[in-house]
Amino acid sequence: MSPVWGHVTGVLIVLMMATFIGIWIWAWLPHHRRTFSWLARLPMEDGRAPADDSIPPTDKELRR
């Protein structure tokens, strides 16, 4: 095996790690909280989702 493959795999691992960290940061951005909290409550709801497919407000938003 040539030493070039070691550099190529190193670069690929760094790119994959940067992609993972970027997706992780994107998922934890505050403006995704409303959607994720709705998705987390979805299994606990009885019946079907709303017909208009809108995301209902969170408890925090209702208290405002």
C-alpha positions, -999 to 999 in steps of 0.1 A, spaced: 0 0 0 13 34 -8 16 62 18 -9 83 -2 -38 61 10 -29 70 46 -33 107 38 -65 101 18 -81 81 46 -70 108 71 -86 135 51 -118 115 47 -120 108 84 -116 146 91 -143 154 66 -167 128 81 -160 141 116 -166 177 105 -198 167 88 -210 149 119 -202 179 141 -220 202 116 -251 181 116 -250 179 154 -247 217 158 -275 222 132 -298 198 152 -292 218 184 -300 252 170 -327 270 190 -351 275 160 -355 237 157 -367 233 192 -404 238 183 -404 211 157 -384 186 178 -406 191 208 -436 185 186 -420 153 172 -411 141 207 -448 145 219 -462 128 188 -461 92 201 -480 102 232 -509 118 214 -542 99 209 -556 99 174 -541 112 143 -520 143 136 -539 176 127 -553 176 92 -535 208 82 -501 193 91 -492 224 111 -469 222 141 -489 231 172 -474 256 196 -454 243 225 -464 247 262 -438 275 265 -453 294 235 -488 289 250 -478 305 283 -467 337 266 
